[in-house]
C-alpha cells in the first residue's frame, strides 16, 4: 500500500493490498478499495462505496457522492458498488443509490468511463461498458454488457439499454434501446443494428443473419408493430438471439421502445 502524505484516508476505510493513493486524494471512512487499485491525484472515493480490484481513478474522478436529489441526506443505505478493472477518467462521477429504490448503484467489471461522464443513482451498469466524454445517464437506468456510448449522449431516467447496443454521439435517448441496436439523433431513433460491435464481439455470420432477420420482421414488416412482434415470437421461438430482442421488448413496462424514424 502506498499513500501519499498529502492524501486524506479517513479512519475506517479499507484498502486492499497494493492500493496506491496519490496526492490530495480523499478516501472516506466507509470506502472499501480493492487490491491493486490506483487513485491518481485529487480523486475521491466517498460514501458507502466498494471499489473492485485493479481499478484506476484519474484526477478529479469522484465515486460515491450522494444522489442529486433535493433534500437527500447521506445514509448507510445509499451505496455504490464498482466491479474490477474499471477506469474512471478525469472528472467522471458515479453516485450512490436511493434507499427507497433499494439504495444501490452497481457498475460491472471492465468498464471504461471517460472524461466528465456521469452515472446517476440506482443505475445498473453491465460489464465492458464504454462511456465516451460527457455521457450523462440519469437515474434508474439499466445498461447491458458491451454497450458503447458516444460522446455527449444522454439517457432519460428509467430507460433500458440492451446488451451490445450502440448509442451514437450526441444522441438523446428517451426510449428503451433493444439489444444489438444502434440509435442516433435527438430524440434518438433506431438506425439499425450495431454491426461493428457484433463483429468485434465475435458473433458468427449465422448469428448476425438471424439477428438481422428478426430485426427486419419486427421493425420493417407489414401490419401493426404489436402484430409483427407477436408473429416474430412464433417464428423465432427456437432462436435464442432473436428471442433476446423479442423478450426485451415484451418485458418493457411504461417506457416505449426506440423504433426507426
Buried (B, 14 or more C-beta within 10 A) or exposed (E): EEBBEEBEBEEEBEBBEBBBBBEBBBBBEBBBBBBBBBBBBBBBBBBBBBBBBBBBBBBBBBBBBBBEEEEBEBBEBBBBBBBBBBBBBBBBBBBBBBBEEBBBBBBBBBBBBBBBBBBBBBBBBBBBBBBBBBBBBBBBBBBBBBBBBBBBBBBBBBBBBBBBBBBBBBBBBBBBBBBBBBBBBEEBBBBBBBBEBBEEBEBEEEBBEBBBBBBEBBBEBEEEEEEBBBBBBEBBEEBEBBBBBBEBBEEBEEBEBBBEE
